[in-house]
Amino acid sequence: MRTLFTLTLLLGGLSPALAADLAPARRALAEERCADALAALPSDGWSTEALVIEGDAHRCLGDVGRATLAYLRAQRLSPGDATVAERLDAVALDAGRAPAEDDAAALVRRVRLEVWAWSAAGLASLALLLGAIGVLWTHRYRLAVTAAALALAAGVLAHVAAAPLRDAVVVAPAAVAHVSPAARAPVAFDLRPGAVLTPRARRDGFVQVEVDGRLGWAPASALASVAPSDPS
């Protein structure tokens, strides 16, 4: 349910800022006035181009964490955009990480969020319709119920495909994960700026994350959600 809420919020928050004038931000970035480029970006609505400019400005300032966050948000809007993919590979190299490979998760991310949302809603509706037909108008209950269950399962999978929305990016320049959700707890491992993590739980201002098979608790302030909401 939380994923569905996040998906709805993201789709609403990522409406393209069609009327936004990005020329001042572009000009400032071309003149290497990186902070001015950030200040010139519109504050209402997101667009792929605005997010790419934001990422370029952060990268210009040496902030690989915020740059990665902006590029990932741009990728959620335009999964097939080659420019965004190039930017993500470049900022990964800046952070000393290998560029992301085309695994199954990457292929899922390339499908526009609207497709997953409408697929989930449509398949769930089909499941209800088939169930109603089976109960009210036919005597083949098992067949109708089986078809409804399969449609509902496919809808659930489409819904789960939006899981990358829960991703969070390490934006703090220097952060660590602790063995428990407490600032005084022993350090489990370091968190590299720009690393993309999937939050697992939250407690007392900390977020449980997994890195290379190890679990740790990162300060929530060190992370920023790819979706325009808290990483929880």
C-alpha positions in Angstrom: 0.0 0.0 0.0 2.9 2.3 0.8 4.4 1.7 -2.6 1.1 2.6 -4.3 0.9 5.8 -2.3 4.5 6.6 -3.2 3.8 5.9 -6.9 0.8 8.2 -6.8 2.8 10.9 -5.1 5.6 10.6 -7.6 3.4 10.7 -10.6 1.8 13.8 -9.3 5.0 15.4 -8.2 6.9 14.7 -11.4 4.5 16.6 -13.7 6.6 18.3 -16.4 7.1 22.0 -15.8 6.2 22.8 -19.4 6.0 26.6 -18.8 9.2 26.8 -16.8 12.0 28.9 -18.3 15.2 27.0 -18.0 17.3 29.4 -20.1 18.8 31.3 -17.1 19.8 28.0 -15.5 21.3 26.8 -18.8 23.2 30.0 -19.2 24.6 30.0 -15.7 25.7 26.4 -16.1 27.4 27.2 -19.4 29.3 29.9 -17.6 30.2 27.5 -14.8 28.2 29.5 -12.3 27.0 26.2 -10.8 25.3 27.6 -7.6 23.5 30.2 -9.7 22.3 27.5 -12.0 20.7 25.7 -9.1 19.1 28.9 -7.8 17.7 29.7 -11.3 15.8 26.4 -11.6 12.0 26.5 -11.1 10.7 25.3 -7.8 7.3 24.1 -9.0 7.1 20.8 -11.0 9.8 18.6 -12.4 10.9 17.9 -15.9 13.6 15.7 -17.3 15.6 18.7 -18.6 15.4 20.6 -15.4 16.6 17.5 -13.4 19.5 17.0 -15.8 20.5 20.6 -15.3 20.2 20.2 -11.6 22.4 17.1 -11.7 25.0 18.8 -13.9 25.1 21.8 -11.5 25.6 19.5 -8.4 28.2 17.6 -10.3 29.9 20.8 -11.2 30.0 21.6 -7.4 31.5 18.2 -6.7 28.3 16.9 -5.0 28.1 13.4 -6.5 25.3 12.4 -4.1 22.9 15.2 -5.1 23.9 14.8 -8.8 23.1 11.1 -8.7 19.7 11.8 -7.0 18.8 14.4 -9.7 19.8 12.0 -12.6 17.9 9.1 -11.0 14.7 11.3 -10.8 15.2 12.2 -14.4 15.5 8.6 -15.3 12.2 7.8 -13.6 10.6 10.4 -15.8 12.4 9.3 -19.0 13.7 5.8 -18.6 14.9 5.5 -22.2 16.7 8.8 -22.4 20.3 8.1 -23.5 21.5 11.5 -22.1 20.3 10.6 -18.6 21.9 7.2 -18.8 25.2 8.8 -19.9 25.1 11.2 -17.0 24.4 8.4 -14.5 27.4 6.4 -15.8 29.6 9.6 -15.6 28.7 10.4 -12.1 29.2 6.8 -11.0 32.8 7.0 -12.3 33.2 10.3 -10.5 32.2 8.5 -7.3 34.6 5.6 -8.0 31.8 3.2 -8.8 31.3 1.0 -11.8 28.5 2.1 -14.2 25.3 0.1 -13.6 24.8 -2.9 -15.7 21.6 -3.8 -17.6 20.2 -6.3 -15.1 16.5 -7.1 -14.7 16.0 -4.2 -12.3 17.4 -1.8 -14.8 15.1 -3.1 -17.5 12.1 -2.6 -15.1 13.2 1.0 -14.5 13.2 1.7 -18.2 9.5 1.2 -18.4 7.6 4.4 -17.7 6.0 4.5 -14.3 2.6 5.3 -15.9 2.7 2.0 -17.7 3.2 0.1 -14.4 0.5 2.1 -12.7 -2.1 1.6 -15.4 -1.1 -2.1 -15.8 -1.6 -2.7 -12.1 -4.9 -0.9 -12.1 -6.2 -2.6 -15.3 -5.3 -6.1 -14.2 -6.8 -5.7 -10.8 -10.0 -4.4 -12.4 -9.9 -7.4 -14.8 -9.6 -9.7 -11.8 -12.6 -8.2 -10.2 -14.6 -8.4 -13.4 -13.7 -12.1 -13.9 -14.6 -12.9 -10.4 -18.0 -11.2 -10.7 -18.7 -13.0 -14.0 -17.8 -16.3 -12.3 -20.0 -15.7 -9.3 -23.0 -14.0 -11.0 -23.4 -15.2 -14.6 -21.7 -18.5 -15.0 -21.4 -21.8 -13.3 -17.7 -22.2 -14.0 -16.6 -20.9 -10.7 -13.2 -22.6 -10.7 -12.2 -21.3 -14.1 -13.4 -17.8 -13.4 -11.7 -17.7 -10.0 -8.5 -19.1 -11.4 -8.5 -16.5 -14.2 -9.2 -13.7 -11.7 -6.4 -14.9 -9.4 -3.9 -14.9 -12.3 -5.0 -11.4 -13.4 -4.7 -10.2 -9.8 -1.3 -11.8 -9.4 -0.1 -10.0 -12.6 -1.5 -6.8 -11.3 0.4 -7.2 -8.1 3.7 -7.9 -10.0 3.1 -4.7 -12.0 2.6 -2.9 -8.7 5.7 -4.4 -7.2 7.6 -3.3 -10.3 7.4 0.2 -8.9 9.6 -0.9 -6.0 12.6 1.2 -7.3 10.6 4.2 -6.2 11.6 3.3 -2.7 15.3 3.8 -3.6 17.3 6.3 -1.6 20.6 7.9 -2.4 23.4 8.7 0.0 23.7 12.5 -0.3 25.9 13.2 2.8 29.5 13.7 1.9 30.6 11.5 4.8 28.3 9.1 6.4 28.4 5.6 8.1 25.9 2.9 8.8 25.7 1.7 12.4 25.0 -1.8 13.7 21.9 -0.5 15.5 19.7 2.6 15.2 21.8 4.8 17.5 24.5 7.4 16.8 26.8 5.9 19.5 26.4 2.3 18.1 29.5 0.8 16.5 30.0 1.5 12.8 29.0 -1.3 10.5 30.3 0.1 7.2 30.9 3.4 5.4 28.3 4.9 3.0 29.7 6.3 -0.2 28.1 9.5 -1.6 25.9 8.6 -4.6 25.3 5.0 -3.5 21.7 3.9 -4.3 20.1 1.9 -1.5 16.7 0.4 -0.8 15.4 1.2 2.7 14.2 -1.8 4.7 13.0 -0.3 7.9 13.0 3.0 9.9 13.5 3.6 13.6 14.4 6.6 15.7 15.7 8.7 12.8 17.6 5.9 11.2 17.0 3.8 8.1 18.0 0.2 7.8 19.9 -0.4 4.5 21.8 -3.3 2.9 25.2 -2.9 1.2 27.0 -5.9 -0.2 24.9 -8.3 1.9 25.5 -6.4 5.1 22.8 -4.7 7.1 23.3 -1.4 8.9 21.4 1.6 10.1 22.1 4.9 8.3 21.0 8.3 9.6 17.9 9.4 7.7 19.5 12.8 7.2 22.2 11.2 5.1 19.7 9.9 2.6 17.3 11.4 0.1 14.5 9.4 -1.6 14.3 9.2 -5.3 10.6 9.8 -4.9 9.6 13.3 -3.7 8.9 12.0 -0.2 10.7 10.6 2.8 12.6 7.3 2.1 10.3 5.5 4.5 
